[in-house]
Amino acid sequence: MYNWVMMDLRGNIFHIGAESWSEEEQTLWVKRGVRIERVVSWGQVSPPGFWYDQDEDEWVALLEGRAELEYESGGRTSLSKGDWLLIPAGRRHRVAFTSKDPACVWLAVFVRQGGVA
């Protein structure tokens, strides 16, 4: 049997605080190799030469705004409100663009290979 904590975890996925020079990242839930995060971006992009190289699959949905991802192997993917994307583990990518108005609200689900957190 699972040892569940008897409390509700809740919030508002669309609540946006004051604009910031850095992204607002919030881990919503972590359990057995799965992590769910919410990120708010106000025009932030990955630094020049930086590539995410994750050992987790990442399913990401853009709930608000516009964004563009770039892949080290070539190509770009544009995302608009409501679009989602699966980025396999090991696929090097970076954030090339995020809209400032409206801010980007991302929901990301990370799944570690083999389910080990």
MDAnalysis code that builds the backbone (N, CA, C; Angstrom):
import MDAnalysis as mda
import numpy as np

u = mda.Universe.empty(351, n_residues=117, atom_resindex=np.repeat(np.arange(117), 3), trajectory=True)
u.add_TopologyAttr("name", ["N", "CA", "C"] * 117)
u.add_TopologyAttr("resid", np.arange(1, 118))
u.add_TopologyAttr("resname", ["MET", "TYR", "ASN", "TRP", "VAL", "MET", "MET", "ASP", "LEU", "ARG", "GLY", "ASN", "ILE", "PHE", "HIS", "ILE", "GLY", "ALA", "GLU", "SER", "TRP", "SER", "GLU", "GLU", "GLU", "GLN", "THR", "LEU", "TRP", "VAL", "LYS", "ARG", "GLY", "VAL", "ARG", "ILE", "GLU", "ARG", "VAL", "VAL", "SER", "TRP", "GLY", "GLN", "VAL", "SER", "PRO", "PRO", "GLY", "PHE", "TRP", "TYR", "ASP", "GLN", "ASP", "GLU", "ASP", "GLU", "TRP", "VAL", "ALA", "LEU", "LEU", "GLU", "GLY", "ARG", "ALA", "GLU", "LEU", "GLU", "TYR", "GLU", "SER", "GLY", "GLY", "ARG", "THR", "SER", "LEU", "SER", "LYS", "GLY", "ASP", "TRP", "LEU", "LEU", "ILE", "PRO", "ALA", "GLY", "ARG", "ARG", "HIS", "ARG", "VAL", "ALA", "PHE", "THR", "SER", "LYS", "ASP", "PRO", "ALA", "CYS", "VAL", "TRP", "LEU", "ALA", "VAL", "PHE", "VAL", "ARG", "GLN", "GLY", "GLY", "VAL", "ALA"])
u.atoms.positions = np.array([
    [0.843, -1.197, 0.000],
    [0.000, 0.000, 0.000],
    [0.877, 1.246, 0.000],
    [0.332, 2.311, -0.556],
    [1.024, 3.589, -0.585],
    [0.772, 4.355, 0.697],
    [1.766, 5.097, 1.125],
    [1.623, 5.948, 2.292],
    [1.319, 7.368, 1.810],
    [0.058, 7.669, 1.583],
    [-0.356, 8.968, 1.050],
    [-0.467, 9.990, 2.162],
    [-0.024, 11.187, 1.882],
    [-0.208, 12.302, 2.806],
    [-1.646, 12.769, 2.640],
    [-2.353, 12.908, 3.723],
    [-3.763, 13.262, 3.652],
    [-3.945, 14.784, 3.623],
    [-3.612, 15.376, 2.463],
    [-3.844, 16.798, 2.284],
    [-3.977, 17.072, 0.797],
    [-4.676, 18.134, 0.483],
    [-4.826, 18.527, -0.909],
    [-3.642, 19.380, -1.321],
    [-3.088, 19.090, -2.469],
    [-2.073, 19.939, -3.073],
    [-2.787, 20.679, -4.184],
    [-2.767, 22.008, -4.143],
    [-3.519, 22.750, -5.135],
    [-2.906, 24.109, -5.388],
    [-3.312, 24.720, -6.454],
    [-2.855, 26.046, -6.822],
    [-3.571, 26.460, -8.093],
    [-3.159, 27.569, -8.661],
    [-3.737, 28.050, -9.909],
    [-2.641, 28.098, -10.956],
    [-2.727, 27.254, -11.944],
    [-1.691, 27.124, -12.960],
    [-1.514, 28.408, -13.763],
    [-2.551, 29.238, -13.837],
    [-2.500, 30.454, -14.637],
    [-2.128, 31.700, -13.830],
    [-1.942, 31.559, -12.513],
    [-1.555, 32.727, -11.720],
    [-0.148, 33.170, -12.121],
    [-0.041, 34.433, -12.485],
    [1.252, 34.981, -12.886],
    [1.593, 36.118, -11.938],
    [2.727, 35.990, -11.263],
    [3.188, 37.037, -10.356],
    [3.746, 38.216, -11.143],
    [4.440, 39.083, -10.453],
    [5.045, 40.253, -11.087],
    [6.129, 39.816, -12.063],
    [6.235, 40.524, -13.177],
    [7.259, 40.214, -14.173],
    [8.635, 40.252, -13.533],
    [9.497, 39.350, -13.976],
    [10.816, 39.207, -13.376],
    [11.869, 39.072, -14.462],
    [13.120, 39.355, -14.116],
    [14.225, 39.181, -15.056],
    [14.574, 37.711, -15.227],
    [14.088, 36.864, -14.311],
    [14.348, 35.427, -14.426],
    [13.022, 34.676, -14.498],
    [13.095, 33.462, -15.031],
    [11.900, 32.634, -15.100],
    [11.421, 32.277, -13.701],
    [10.130, 32.076, -13.591],
    [9.532, 31.608, -12.343],
    [9.296, 30.105, -12.493],
    [10.018, 29.298, -11.708],
    [9.898, 27.846, -11.787],
    [9.277, 27.321, -10.509],
    [8.352, 26.384, -10.670],
    [7.670, 25.818, -9.515],
    [7.496, 24.318, -9.731],
    [8.048, 23.522, -8.836],
    [7.826, 22.083, -8.888],
    [6.480, 21.810, -8.233],
    [5.574, 21.201, -8.997],
    [4.227, 20.949, -8.498],
    [4.092, 19.588, -7.830],
    [4.876, 18.602, -8.340],
    [4.724, 17.253, -7.810],
    [5.906, 16.403, -8.247],
    [6.386, 15.547, -7.356],
    [7.464, 14.604, -7.668],
    [7.105, 13.260, -7.048],
    [7.237, 12.198, -7.843],
    [6.978, 10.866, -7.310],
    [7.523, 9.819, -8.270],
    [8.303, 8.887, -7.779],
    [8.773, 7.701, -8.500],
    [9.168, 7.980, -9.955],
    [10.135, 8.849, -10.139],
    [10.662, 9.091, -11.470],
    [9.868, 10.061, -12.321],
    [8.828, 10.667, -11.755],
    [8.023, 11.643, -12.477],
    [8.084, 12.971, -11.730],
    [8.322, 14.050, -12.475],
    [8.349, 15.397, -11.890],
    [7.492, 16.297, -12.768],
    [6.606, 17.075, -12.148],
    [5.766, 18.021, -12.876],
    [6.160, 19.424, -12.441],
    [6.454, 20.263, -13.432],
    [6.871, 21.639, -13.157],
    [6.010, 22.626, -13.931],
    [5.870, 23.793, -13.360],
    [5.230, 24.932, -14.010],
    [6.295, 26.006, -14.128],
    [6.399, 26.619, -15.310],
    [7.388, 27.665, -15.550],
    [6.674, 28.847, -16.198],
    [7.006, 30.047, -15.736],
    [6.523, 31.269, -16.371],
    [7.741, 32.013, -16.906],
    [7.695, 32.359, -18.204],
    [8.786, 33.079, -18.868],
    [8.275, 34.413, -19.380],
    [9.103, 35.425, -19.239],
    [8.792, 36.768, -19.755],
    [9.869, 37.180, -20.749],
    [10.013, 36.450, -21.836],
    [11.014, 36.782, -22.838],
    [12.377, 36.143, -22.609],
    [12.527, 35.323, -21.581],
    [13.819, 34.679, -21.316],
    [14.109, 33.610, -22.372],
    [15.386, 33.442, -22.677],
    [15.854, 32.401, -23.601],
    [17.071, 31.730, -22.983],
    [17.456, 30.599, -23.555],
    [18.671, 29.925, -23.093],
    [19.886, 30.772, -23.443],
    [20.911, 30.783, -22.586],
    [22.131, 31.542, -22.885],
    [22.788, 31.032, -24.169],
    [23.519, 31.899, -24.880],
    [24.214, 31.465, -26.101],
    [25.121, 30.265, -25.814],
    [25.047, 29.258, -26.676],
    [25.886, 28.074, -26.527],
    [25.390, 27.048, -25.521],
    [24.316, 27.361, -24.779],
    [23.792, 26.431, -23.772],
    [22.781, 25.495, -24.417],
    [22.878, 24.191, -24.090],
    [21.928, 23.197, -24.562],
    [21.453, 22.354, -23.385],
    [20.143, 22.173, -23.243],
    [19.624, 21.203, -22.288],
    [19.980, 19.818, -22.819],
    [20.517, 18.966, -21.955],
    [20.865, 17.592, -22.316],
    [20.396, 16.723, -21.159],
    [19.124, 16.391, -21.166],
    [18.466, 15.765, -20.026],
    [18.453, 14.252, -20.150],
    [18.515, 13.578, -19.001],
    [18.399, 12.126, -18.992],
    [16.960, 11.697, -18.708],
    [16.023, 12.622, -18.900],
    [14.600, 12.362, -18.712],
    [13.868, 12.716, -20.007],
    [12.785, 11.986, -20.302],
    [11.865, 12.434, -21.348],
    [11.119, 13.634, -20.789],
    [10.819, 14.602, -21.651],
    [10.086, 15.793, -21.218],
    [8.879, 16.013, -22.119],
    [7.699, 15.964, -21.510],
    [6.465, 16.335, -22.200],
    [6.161, 17.748, -21.738],
    [6.037, 18.661, -22.681],
    [5.818, 20.051, -22.301],
    [4.631, 20.611, -23.071],
    [3.792, 21.377, -22.379],
    [2.653, 22.060, -22.994],
    [2.808, 23.550, -22.740],
    [2.540, 24.335, -23.756],
    [2.541, 25.788, -23.616],
    [1.092, 26.218, -23.403],
    [0.780, 26.636, -22.185],
    [-0.594, 26.975, -21.828],
    [-0.956, 28.410, -22.180],
    [0.053, 29.248, -22.320],
    [-0.148, 30.663, -22.662],
    [1.105, 31.160, -23.353],
    [0.952, 32.095, -24.299],
    [2.094, 32.723, -24.940],
    [2.541, 32.022, -26.213],
    [3.755, 32.394, -26.648],
    [4.390, 31.828, -27.837],
    [5.842, 31.541, -27.506],
    [6.398, 30.476, -28.087],
    [7.783, 30.103, -27.800],
    [8.366, 29.371, -28.999],
    [9.681, 29.279, -29.003],
    [10.371, 28.518, -30.039],
    [11.537, 27.774, -29.409],
    [11.621, 26.475, -29.714],
    [12.728, 25.644, -29.269],
    [13.634, 25.374, -30.456],
    [14.924, 25.260, -30.177],
    [15.923, 24.967, -31.202],
    [16.640, 23.689, -30.795],
    [16.989, 22.866, -31.782],
    [17.664, 21.594, -31.521],
    [19.089, 21.648, -32.027],
    [20.010, 21.076, -31.258],
    [21.416, 21.069, -31.655],
    [21.604, 20.327, -32.984],
    [20.784, 19.318, -33.221],
    [20.883, 18.541, -34.460],
    [20.300, 19.283, -35.660],
    [19.748, 20.463, -35.414],
    [19.147, 21.259, -36.479],
    [17.638, 21.312, -36.341],
    [17.073, 22.393, -36.796],
    [15.623, 22.555, -36.772],
    [15.132, 23.323, -35.566],
    [13.933, 23.820, -35.723],
    [13.251, 24.577, -34.675],
    [11.799, 24.142, -34.610],
    [11.208, 24.301, -33.447],
    [9.791, 24.029, -33.256],
    [9.150, 25.261, -32.636],
    [8.136, 25.796, -33.320],
    [7.378, 26.935, -32.787],
    [6.172, 26.404, -32.025],
    [5.913, 26.994, -30.877],
    [4.780, 26.603, -30.046],
    [3.893, 27.811, -29.799],
    [2.584, 27.592, -29.832],
    [1.586, 28.604, -29.498],
    [0.700, 28.051, -28.398],
    [-0.090, 28.915, -27.822],
    [-0.995, 28.526, -26.749],
    [-1.715, 27.227, -27.096],
    [-1.593, 26.241, -26.202],
    [-2.265, 24.960, -26.373],
    [-1.416, 23.878, -27.005],
    [-0.277, 24.236, -27.603],
    [0.585, 23.234, -28.227],
    [1.351, 22.444, -27.169],
    [1.615, 21.176, -27.473],
    [2.441, 20.339, -26.601],
    [3.443, 19.592, -27.454],
    [4.480, 19.095, -26.782],
    [5.603, 18.485, -27.465],
    [6.263, 17.469, -26.541],
    [6.730, 16.353, -27.098],
    [7.511, 15.373, -26.343],
    [8.959, 15.474, -26.803],
    [9.856, 15.738, -25.857],
    [11.291, 15.827, -26.139],
    [11.941, 14.597, -25.508],
    [12.426, 13.669, -26.335],
    [13.033, 12.455, -25.776],
    [14.303, 12.761, -24.980],
    [14.579, 11.942, -23.992],
    [15.824, 12.057, -23.220],
    [17.007, 12.084, -24.181],
    [17.974, 12.951, -23.902],
    [19.181, 13.032, -24.705],
    [19.090, 13.925, -25.927],
    [17.902, 14.427, -26.268],
    [17.788, 15.325, -27.420],
    [18.157, 16.736, -26.961],
    [19.328, 17.178, -27.394],
    [19.839, 18.478, -26.946],
    [19.016, 19.594, -27.581],
    [18.528, 20.494, -26.710],
    [17.659, 21.569, -27.159],
    [17.873, 22.809, -26.306],
    [17.359, 23.917, -26.792],
    [17.433, 25.177, -26.056],
    [16.182, 25.983, -26.345],
    [15.900, 26.938, -25.479],
    [14.778, 27.854, -25.697],
    [15.322, 29.044, -26.470],
    [14.828, 29.221, -27.708],
    [15.317, 30.278, -28.589],
    [14.474, 31.542, -28.505],
    [13.202, 31.421, -28.068],
    [12.314, 32.574, -27.984],
    [11.182, 32.278, -27.021],
    [10.795, 33.264, -26.216],
    [9.542, 33.226, -25.451],
    [8.918, 34.604, -25.515],
    [7.600, 34.655, -25.633],
    [6.907, 35.945, -25.683],
    [6.911, 36.592, -24.302],
    [6.902, 37.907, -24.313],
    [6.867, 38.676, -23.067],
    [5.435, 39.105, -22.741],
    [4.661, 39.397, -23.771],
    [3.275, 39.824, -23.590],
    [2.423, 39.157, -24.653],
    [1.755, 38.050, -24.340],
    [1.600, 37.519, -22.995],
    [2.820, 36.688, -22.565],
    [2.986, 36.601, -21.263],
    [4.032, 35.742, -20.713],
    [3.750, 34.297, -21.101],
    [4.786, 33.489, -21.168],
    [4.634, 32.058, -21.453],
    [4.380, 31.314, -20.147],
    [3.366, 30.481, -20.152],
    [3.090, 29.590, -19.029],
    [3.268, 28.170, -19.557],
    [4.275, 27.484, -19.028],
    [4.618, 26.128, -19.445],
    [4.187, 25.133, -18.377],
    [3.765, 23.949, -18.799],
    [3.571, 22.823, -17.902],
    [4.452, 21.705, -18.443],
    [5.385, 21.235, -17.633],
    [6.334, 20.219, -18.085],
    [6.253, 18.990, -17.189],
    [6.236, 17.829, -17.829],
    [6.235, 16.557, -17.118],
    [7.505, 15.816, -17.526],
    [8.354, 15.538, -16.551],
    [9.621, 14.841, -16.777],
    [9.484, 13.408, -16.287],
    [9.908, 12.461, -17.120],
    [9.842, 11.049, -16.738],
    [11.223, 10.441, -16.934],
    [11.782, 9.966, -15.847],
    [13.112, 9.355, -15.870],
    [13.001, 7.932, -16.418],
    [13.928, 7.568, -17.274],
    [13.955, 6.213, -17.839],
    [13.996, 5.202, -16.707],
    [13.143, 4.208, -16.762],
    [13.121, 3.164, -15.738],
    [12.365, 3.561, -14.490],
    [11.854, 4.786, -14.434],
    [11.046, 5.222, -13.311],
    [11.801, 5.437, -12.019],
    [13.124, 5.636, -12.079],
    [13.905, 5.858, -10.864],
    [14.092, 7.352, -10.680],
    [13.634, 7.899, -9.557],
    [13.741, 9.340, -9.314],
    [15.156, 9.751, -8.976],
])
